[in-house]
Structure formats: structure tokens, C-alpha cells
Amino acid sequence: MSYKIIQPISLTDGIGLNQLRNEVNTVLDEGVSTILLDLQDVTFINSSAIGALVAMHKAVHGKSGTLSLCSMRKQVSLVLKLSRMDQIFEIFADQQAFQQKQETPVI
């Protein structure tokens, strides 16, 4: 199974969010259906970012793919939990945990 890891630096401005959306769409157009957003460098997340994540999730899901998150700082994790986004996205502790799941055979 092929996957792509994307590591955004910020999710607080429109330019960064548009770049991230474009990157996700490019990856989908390349035929990759499993995407991991590594949020280790993201220190803050606002409602615009949550909306963008939901839109990306729908785009990926619409192509029978999955969009997962990992390496979230406490503040970002808390915002996602309070907004119940943690029930939409599969969240991993880090890239290694994600990669282990990708390598685990489905029975």
C-alpha cells in the first residue's frame, strides 16, 4: 500500500491552508489514497484549519482514501478533541505508529 506523509508548518493562514489543500489534491491525483498529516510543527489550530481539514478529509474519503493525523502537540490535540474531530480522523502518536499500522497485514 502506498502512502504519502505531508508535514505542514502552519495551519493558521489562508495561504498555508491553500498550499496544504493543493498538496493533498496533487497526491490524490497521483493515485495515492492514504495520506498522513504530520502536525509536529503545528503549534496552533483555529476554526479555519478545522474546516480545511474536514474538506480535505471529504476529498480523500471521496476517492476511497484515508487522511490520518499524527504528532500533535497538546494544544492542537485538545482543540481537535473539543471540536470532536478526533472522532473523524484516525490519530497516531507519530509517523512510526502510522507506518507500523500500514505494514500490518489485514486478516
KETI-300575 format. One record per residue (C-alpha): residue in one letter; x, y, z. Coordinates in steps of 0.05 Angstrom, whole numbers, padded with zeros to 5 digits, always signed. Layout:
N
AXYZ/...
END
This chain:
107
M+00000+00000+00000/S+00028+00067-00019/Y+00021+00128+00026/K+00046+00199+00030/I+00067+00237+00091/I+00056+00312+00089/Q+00085+00356+00144/P+00054+00426+00145/I+00089+00481+00184/S+00027+00523+00199/L-00048+00517+00193/T-00067+00587+00215/D-00067+00627+00150/G-00104+00620+00084/I-00041+00615+00043/G-00014+00556+00083/L-00082+00521+00083/N-00089+00530+00008/Q-00019+00502-00003/L-00036+00442+00040/R-00102+00431+00003/N-00065+00435-00063/E-00013+00386-00039/V-00067+00337-00016/N-00103+00343-00083/T-00038+00332-00121/V-00023+00269-00081/L-00094+00244-00095/D-00085+00258-00169/E-00021+00217-00168/G-00062+00158-00144/V-00041+00157-00071/S-00102+00145-00028/T-00071+00142+00042/I-00045+00208+00069/L-00015+00224+00137/L-00011+00296+00161/D+00047+00301+00210/L+00029+00360+00253/Q+00092+00362+00296/D+00108+00434+00274/V+00037+00460+00282/T+00031+00498+00347/F-00039+00526+00339/I-00102+00507+00302/N-00163+00551+00290/S-00233+00542+00262/S-00209+00556+00191/A-00158+00500+00197/I-00211+00453+00225/G-00256+00469+00165/A-00198+00457+00117/L-00182+00391+00150/V-00254+00369+00143/A-00255+00390+00070/M-00191+00351+00057/H-00219+00291+00094/K-00281+00292+00049/A-00238+00298-00014/V-00194+00240+00007/H-00253+00198+00030/G-00289+00214-00035/K-00232+00178-00071/S-00238+00118-00023/G-00176+00141+00014/T-00157+00157+00085/L-00130+00220+00117/S-00097+00210+00184/L-00061+00256+00233/C+00000+00246+00277/S+00050+00280+00323/M+00001+00332+00350/R+00022+00379+00405/K-00023+00382+00467/Q-00058+00447+00447/V-00074+00421+00377/S-00098+00355+00405/L-00142+00390+00455/V-00175+00433+00402/L-00188+00373+00358/K-00218+00335+00417/L-00262+00394+00438/S-00288+00400+00366/R-00297+00325+00363/M-00251+00319+00303/D-00215+00264+00339/Q-00275+00220+00321/I-00268+00235+00247/F-00193+00226+00238/E-00150+00167+00256/I-00096+00196+00300/F-00028+00166+00312/A+00025+00184+00363/D+00078+00192+00309/Q+00099+00171+00240/Q+00127+00105+00266/A+00060+00084+00295/F+00026+00101+00229/Q+00078+00062+00188/Q+00071+00002+00234/K-00003+00000+00220/Q+00009+00006+00145/E+00056-00054+00148/T+00008-00097+00189/P-00028-00147+00144/V-00103-00144+00144/I-00133-00211+00161/
END
